[in-house]
Structure formats: structure tokens, C-alpha cells
């Protein structure tokens, strides 16, 4: 296990930040029903501004969420006539606290061809209320190494795109990069990503942006994309430690700028 060298612990105030498929949008199919108390960082995004109406995300601070750029790629200001909401703190997708998303930042080098730099930050209209069922995630520049991790989301029950109303989770196992190149092609997997899988379940449409975690609260990745025709089980994740500095800088910028 690698000893952590830097931890991004962002508290209520961002002034403390230094302390611390044919379609590629995905949902979890299979997996097991779980509790928000095990994954209190999990958020459900409802976006009426593009082809991806459902996404996952995680709590970075009381005001900022972390997700995939793919989720916001077709969203443009003004948002007045659009539904851009985030639900939190409950197993059921649309219960618990609800906030409006009033601003976001996409990675400036996000590209659709490889889904490179598939990462984004969103800002809510008022602070989230933390408690046992809602807590921020921890990010680390050098996280501990594990061969497996967990991802949770409001995923599909099957490949017919029937969405789950309740939070589900599944274990993911690390896949050798060369094996993923053989499946998806040598030019499809971008720098700053990694590949994981589970033989009995997978992320389907709707869970892009959901957090991949170890030790229950350390986020090491977020769901980016997959391709069912090439592999049922293998999923590409955006590497959080690779984007650690980008997250740190842009979380501050998003929090401070007028929305």
C-alpha cells in the first residue's frame, strides 16, 4: 500500500482547499441494492439540457459537486428554462435534499473522440446540509493502491434501459491496460484514465460521473464510458489523482465566480 502524500480535504469554506457503447453514458446493471449511509457522497443529477438526462456525481464541498464532463457537454447558459437539479441524502433517486445547479466548469481539454479529460465541476444554488447520509468525498494526489474498488449509482436493472429508483453498488476489479487496448483499440483509451470490470454487472446508461471509491470515502475515479458491443463488463474511469491539481484550482474558481 502506498502511503498518501497529499490529501484534498475541502471543507465548507474553499479557503481551506490547500489543506487538505454505441452511446457512452452509463448506468449500473446488476449489482446489489445498498444504502446511502454507505455512500453518503453519492449524488443523482437530473439534466434537461442534452441527450444525457441522468448522471451520477459526488460531493466535493457543500457548494461544489464532481462529475464527468460528458454530463454537461450540451448544457449552455442561461439555464432558466432547463431542469438542472441534484438530489442527495436518500436511497431513492429524487428524495432527500434537492438543489439547482447554477454553474459548472468542464475540463478545457475534454474531447469526444477518446473521452479524454472527462471531468467537470458543478455549483449548487445553496449549500448542501451535511449529515450521516450526506458527506463530502476525500481526494488524494497519491491514493492507496487497491486491485478492487466500489461504485454506486441509480443504475439500470438490465440492458433494456429500465432505470433503478434505488441506489445500487458493485465491486470493480482493475484490468491490465494492455487487455483493455485489445478490447477497445489502442487509440481509444486516453491518458488519465484506467480500466476496471466486474463479470456479473456493469455500468449502463445513466451513471456516468459516479464515484469509484476505496476505503468507503476515498474517490480514485469516476465513471466515464464503456462500449457494450466490444465488452459487457469493462468500463473506463477518469483517474482522479491525474486531475487532482485541475480539481483543486477549478473548484476554487467556480466557488468564487459570480453565477
The 8 nearest C-alpha neighbors of each residue, nearest first, counted from 0:
[[1, 144, 143, 2, 145, 142, 3, 146],
 [0, 2, 143, 144, 3, 142, 141, 4],
 [1, 3, 4, 0, 143, 142, 141, 144],
 [4, 2, 141, 142, 5, 1, 143, 139],
 [5, 3, 141, 2, 6, 140, 139, 142],
 [4, 6, 140, 139, 3, 141, 7, 19],
 [7, 5, 139, 19, 138, 8, 140, 4],
 [6, 8, 19, 138, 139, 9, 137, 5],
 [19, 9, 7, 137, 6, 18, 10, 16],
 [10, 8, 16, 60, 7, 19, 15, 13],
 [9, 11, 12, 60, 8, 15, 13, 16],
 [12, 10, 61, 60, 13, 9, 62, 15],
 [11, 13, 14, 10, 15, 9, 16, 60],
 [14, 12, 15, 16, 251, 9, 10, 11],
 [13, 15, 12, 16, 17, 251, 10, 9],
 [16, 14, 13, 17, 18, 12, 9, 10],
 [15, 17, 9, 13, 18, 14, 19, 8],
 [18, 16, 19, 15, 7, 14, 9, 8],
 [19, 17, 16, 15, 8, 7, 9, 6],
 [18, 8, 7, 6, 17, 16, 9, 15],
 [226, 21, 22, 227, 23, 225, 228, 224],
 [20, 22, 226, 23, 227, 228, 225, 24],
 [21, 23, 20, 24, 226, 204, 225, 25],
 [22, 24, 224, 20, 225, 25, 21, 226],
 [25, 23, 204, 207, 205, 22, 224, 206],
 [204, 203, 26, 24, 205, 206, 207, 202],
 [203, 27, 25, 204, 206, 154, 205, 202],
 [202, 26, 28, 154, 203, 201, 155, 206],
 [29, 27, 155, 156, 157, 201, 200, 202],
 [28, 30, 200, 156, 27, 31, 157, 201],
 [29, 31, 169, 168, 200, 167, 28, 27],
 [32, 30, 167, 168, 33, 169, 29, 166],
 [31, 33, 167, 166, 168, 30, 165, 34],
 [32, 34, 167, 166, 31, 168, 35, 37],
 [35, 33, 36, 37, 90, 166, 38, 32],
 [34, 36, 38, 39, 90, 37, 89, 132],
 [37, 35, 132, 34, 39, 38, 131, 133],
 [36, 38, 35, 34, 39, 215, 33, 132],
 [37, 39, 35, 40, 36, 41, 34, 215],
 [40, 38, 133, 132, 35, 36, 134, 41],
 [39, 41, 58, 57, 134, 135, 38, 136],
 [42, 40, 57, 39, 38, 56, 58, 43],
 [41, 43, 56, 87, 57, 55, 86, 44],
 [42, 44, 55, 86, 85, 54, 92, 56],
 [45, 43, 85, 54, 53, 55, 84, 46],
 [44, 46, 53, 84, 52, 83, 85, 43],
 [47, 45, 52, 83, 48, 82, 44, 53],
 [48, 46, 82, 81, 52, 49, 83, 45],
 [49, 47, 74, 46, 73, 81, 50, 82],
 [48, 50, 73, 51, 47, 74, 52, 46],
 [49, 51, 52, 48, 73, 47, 70, 46],
 [50, 52, 49, 53, 70, 24, 46, 205],
 [51, 53, 46, 45, 47, 50, 49, 54],
 [54, 52, 205, 45, 44, 51, 46, 206],
 [55, 53, 206, 44, 205, 207, 208, 43],
 [54, 56, 209, 208, 206, 43, 42, 207],
 [55, 57, 66, 209, 42, 208, 65, 41],
 [56, 58, 41, 40, 65, 42, 64, 210],
 [59, 57, 135, 64, 40, 60, 136, 65],
 [58, 60, 64, 135, 63, 136, 65, 57],
 [61, 59, 63, 62, 58, 11, 135, 10],
 [60, 62, 127, 126, 11, 63, 59, 128],
 [61, 63, 126, 60, 123, 122, 127, 125],
 [64, 62, 122, 60, 59, 121, 61, 123],
 [65, 63, 58, 121, 59, 120, 57, 122],
 [66, 64, 120, 57, 56, 119, 59, 58],
 [65, 67, 208, 56, 119, 118, 120, 57],
 [68, 66, 118, 208, 119, 117, 69, 70],
 [67, 69, 118, 119, 117, 70, 105, 71],
 [68, 70, 72, 67, 71, 117, 118, 207],
 [69, 71, 68, 67, 72, 51, 54, 207],
 [72, 70, 74, 68, 69, 73, 105, 67],
 [71, 73, 69, 74, 70, 68, 49, 105],
 [74, 72, 49, 71, 48, 75, 50, 70],
 [75, 73, 48, 71, 72, 49, 76, 78],
 [76, 74, 77, 73, 78, 48, 71, 72],
 [77, 75, 78, 74, 79, 102, 101, 81],
 [76, 78, 79, 75, 80, 81, 74, 101],
 [77, 79, 76, 81, 80, 75, 101, 82],
 [80, 78, 77, 81, 76, 82, 83, 101],
 [79, 81, 78, 82, 77, 47, 48, 83],
 [82, 80, 78, 47, 79, 83, 48, 46],
 [81, 83, 47, 46, 84, 80, 45, 48],
 [84, 82, 46, 100, 45, 99, 81, 47],
 [85, 83, 99, 45, 100, 98, 44, 82],
 [84, 86, 44, 98, 43, 97, 45, 99],
 [87, 85, 97, 43, 93, 96, 42, 95],
 [88, 86, 42, 96, 95, 89, 97, 43],
 [87, 89, 132, 133, 95, 96, 35, 39],
 [88, 90, 95, 91, 87, 35, 94, 132],
 [91, 89, 35, 166, 165, 34, 92, 88],
 [92, 90, 165, 89, 94, 164, 93, 166],
 [91, 93, 164, 94, 165, 43, 90, 153],
 [92, 94, 86, 91, 95, 43, 97, 87],
 [95, 93, 91, 89, 92, 96, 86, 87],
 [96, 94, 89, 88, 87, 86, 97, 93],
 [95, 97, 87, 86, 88, 94, 98, 127],
 [98, 96, 86, 85, 87, 95, 84, 99],
 [99, 97, 85, 84, 123, 124, 100, 86],
 [98, 100, 84, 124, 123, 83, 101, 85],
 [99, 101, 123, 83, 122, 84, 102, 124],
 [102, 100, 123, 124, 122, 99, 258, 103],
 [101, 103, 122, 121, 100, 258, 104, 123],
 [102, 104, 121, 120, 122, 105, 253, 119],
 [103, 105, 120, 119, 121, 106, 253, 102],
 [106, 104, 119, 68, 107, 118, 120, 103],
 [105, 107, 109, 108, 118, 119, 116, 104],
 [106, 108, 109, 105, 116, 104, 110, 119],
 [109, 107, 106, 116, 110, 115, 105, 117],
 [108, 110, 116, 106, 115, 107, 117, 114],
 [111, 109, 114, 115, 112, 108, 113, 116],
 [110, 112, 114, 113, 109, 115, 69, 117],
 [111, 113, 114, 110, 115, 187, 109, 189],
 [114, 112, 115, 187, 111, 189, 188, 110],
 [115, 113, 111, 110, 112, 117, 116, 109],
 [114, 116, 113, 189, 110, 117, 109, 190],
 [117, 115, 109, 118, 108, 106, 114, 110],
 [118, 116, 68, 67, 115, 114, 109, 237],
 [117, 119, 67, 68, 116, 106, 66, 105],
 [120, 118, 105, 68, 67, 66, 104, 106],
 [119, 121, 65, 104, 103, 64, 66, 63],
 [120, 122, 103, 64, 63, 102, 100, 65],
 [121, 123, 63, 102, 100, 62, 101, 103],
 [124, 122, 100, 99, 62, 125, 101, 98],
 [123, 125, 99, 101, 100, 98, 122, 126],
 [124, 126, 123, 127, 62, 98, 99, 61],
 [127, 125, 61, 62, 128, 123, 124, 98],
 [126, 128, 61, 129, 62, 125, 96, 98],
 [129, 127, 126, 130, 61, 133, 96, 134],
 [128, 130, 133, 134, 127, 131, 61, 132],
 [129, 131, 133, 132, 134, 128, 88, 39],
 [130, 132, 133, 36, 134, 39, 129, 88],
 [131, 133, 39, 88, 36, 130, 35, 134],
 [134, 132, 39, 88, 129, 130, 131, 40],
 [135, 133, 40, 39, 129, 130, 136, 132],
 [136, 134, 58, 59, 40, 60, 137, 133],
 [135, 137, 216, 40, 58, 59, 217, 218],
 [138, 136, 217, 8, 216, 218, 7, 135],
 [139, 137, 7, 218, 217, 6, 136, 8],
 [140, 138, 6, 142, 141, 7, 5, 240],
 [139, 141, 240, 5, 243, 142, 6, 138],
 [142, 140, 3, 139, 4, 5, 240, 143],
 [143, 141, 139, 3, 140, 144, 1, 219],
 [144, 142, 1, 0, 3, 2, 145, 141],
 [145, 143, 0, 1, 142, 146, 141, 213],
 [144, 146, 147, 143, 148, 213, 0, 173],
 [147, 145, 173, 172, 144, 148, 171, 174],
 [146, 148, 172, 145, 171, 173, 170, 149],
 [147, 149, 213, 171, 212, 170, 211, 172],
 [150, 148, 170, 212, 211, 169, 171, 213],
 [149, 151, 211, 168, 169, 210, 212, 170],
 [152, 150, 168, 167, 169, 166, 209, 149],
 [153, 151, 166, 154, 167, 206, 55, 168],
 [154, 152, 166, 163, 165, 167, 164, 92],
 [155, 153, 27, 26, 163, 152, 162, 28],
 [154, 156, 162, 28, 161, 26, 163, 27],
 [155, 157, 28, 161, 163, 29, 162, 154],
 [158, 156, 28, 159, 155, 160, 161, 29],
 [157, 159, 160, 28, 155, 156, 203, 161],
 [160, 158, 157, 161, 155, 156, 162, 28],
 [161, 159, 158, 155, 162, 157, 204, 156],
 [160, 162, 155, 159, 156, 157, 163, 158],
 [163, 161, 155, 154, 160, 156, 164, 153],
 [162, 164, 155, 154, 153, 165, 156, 161],
 [163, 165, 92, 91, 153, 162, 166, 154],
 [166, 164, 91, 90, 163, 153, 92, 167],
 [165, 167, 153, 90, 152, 33, 32, 91],
 [168, 166, 32, 33, 31, 151, 152, 153],
 [167, 169, 151, 30, 31, 150, 33, 152],
 [170, 168, 30, 149, 150, 171, 31, 151],
 [169, 171, 149, 148, 197, 150, 147, 172],
 [170, 172, 196, 197, 148, 147, 195, 149],
 [173, 171, 147, 195, 196, 146, 197, 174],
 [172, 174, 195, 146, 147, 194, 196, 175],
 [175, 173, 195, 194, 176, 172, 196, 178],
 [174, 176, 178, 177, 179, 173, 194, 195],
 [177, 175, 179, 178, 180, 174, 194, 193],
 [176, 178, 180, 179, 175, 181, 185, 174],
 [179, 177, 181, 175, 176, 180, 182, 174],
 [178, 180, 182, 176, 181, 177, 183, 175],
 [181, 179, 185, 184, 177, 183, 182, 178],
 [180, 182, 178, 179, 184, 183, 177, 185],
 [181, 183, 179, 180, 184, 229, 178, 230],
 [184, 182, 180, 181, 179, 187, 229, 185],
 [183, 185, 180, 187, 181, 186, 182, 188],
 [186, 184, 180, 187, 188, 181, 183, 179],
 [185, 187, 184, 188, 189, 113, 180, 183],
 [188, 186, 113, 184, 185, 183, 189, 180],
 [189, 187, 186, 113, 185, 190, 180, 192],
 [190, 188, 115, 113, 192, 191, 187, 114],
 [189, 191, 192, 188, 115, 116, 193, 241],
 [190, 192, 238, 241, 189, 237, 116, 193],
 [191, 193, 237, 238, 236, 190, 189, 235],
 [194, 192, 236, 235, 238, 237, 195, 176],
 [193, 195, 235, 174, 234, 236, 173, 176],
 [196, 194, 173, 174, 172, 234, 233, 171],
 [197, 195, 233, 171, 232, 172, 234, 198],
 [196, 198, 171, 199, 232, 200, 172, 201],
 [197, 199, 232, 200, 196, 201, 231, 233],
 [198, 200, 197, 29, 201, 232, 30, 28],
 [201, 199, 29, 28, 30, 197, 198, 232],
 [202, 200, 232, 28, 27, 203, 197, 29],
 [27, 201, 203, 26, 25, 28, 206, 204],
 [26, 25, 204, 202, 27, 28, 155, 201],
 [25, 203, 205, 26, 24, 206, 202, 160],
 [204, 206, 26, 25, 53, 54, 24, 207],
 [207, 205, 26, 25, 54, 55, 209, 152],
 [206, 208, 222, 25, 54, 24, 223, 209],
 [207, 209, 66, 67, 55, 222, 56, 221],
 [208, 210, 55, 56, 221, 222, 206, 207],
 [211, 209, 221, 150, 220, 57, 212, 218],
 [210, 212, 150, 220, 221, 149, 218, 219],
 [213, 211, 218, 217, 149, 148, 219, 215],
 [212, 214, 148, 215, 217, 216, 218, 149],
 [213, 215, 216, 217, 212, 148, 218, 143],
 [216, 214, 213, 212, 217, 38, 37, 149],
 [215, 217, 136, 214, 137, 212, 218, 213],
 [218, 216, 137, 212, 213, 138, 214, 136],
 [217, 219, 212, 138, 211, 220, 137, 210],
 [220, 218, 239, 212, 211, 238, 217, 240],
 [221, 219, 238, 211, 239, 237, 236, 218],
 [220, 222, 210, 208, 237, 236, 209, 211],
 [221, 223, 236, 207, 208, 209, 224, 237],
 [222, 224, 236, 207, 235, 237, 221, 208],
 [225, 223, 23, 235, 234, 24, 222, 25],
 [224, 226, 234, 20, 23, 235, 227, 233],
 [20, 225, 227, 229, 228, 230, 21, 23],
 [228, 226, 20, 231, 230, 229, 225, 21],
 [227, 229, 226, 230, 20, 231, 21, 225],
 [230, 228, 227, 226, 182, 183, 231, 20],
 [229, 231, 227, 232, 233, 228, 226, 182],
 [232, 230, 227, 233, 229, 201, 228, 226],
 [231, 233, 196, 201, 230, 197, 198, 234],
 [232, 234, 196, 195, 230, 231, 225, 194],
 [235, 233, 225, 195, 194, 196, 224, 236],
 [234, 236, 194, 224, 223, 193, 225, 192],
 [237, 235, 222, 223, 221, 193, 192, 220],
 [236, 238, 192, 221, 220, 223, 239, 191],
 [239, 237, 220, 192, 191, 241, 240, 236],
 [238, 240, 220, 242, 219, 241, 243, 237],
 [239, 241, 140, 243, 242, 238, 139, 141],
 [240, 242, 239, 238, 191, 243, 140, 244],
 [243, 241, 239, 245, 240, 244, 246, 238],
 [244, 242, 240, 246, 245, 241, 140, 239],
 [245, 243, 247, 246, 242, 248, 241, 140],
 [246, 244, 242, 248, 247, 243, 249, 106],
 [247, 245, 243, 249, 244, 248, 250, 242],
 [246, 248, 244, 245, 250, 249, 243, 251],
 [249, 247, 245, 251, 246, 250, 244, 252],
 [248, 250, 252, 251, 246, 247, 253, 245],
 [251, 249, 253, 252, 247, 248, 246, 254],
 [250, 252, 249, 254, 248, 253, 13, 255],
 [253, 251, 249, 255, 250, 254, 256, 248],
 [254, 252, 250, 255, 256, 251, 249, 122],
 [253, 255, 251, 252, 256, 250, 122, 63],
 [254, 256, 252, 253, 251, 257, 250, 13],
 [257, 255, 253, 254, 252, 258, 251, 102],
 [256, 258, 255, 254, 253, 102, 252, 101],
 [257, 102, 256, 101, 253, 122, 124, 255]]
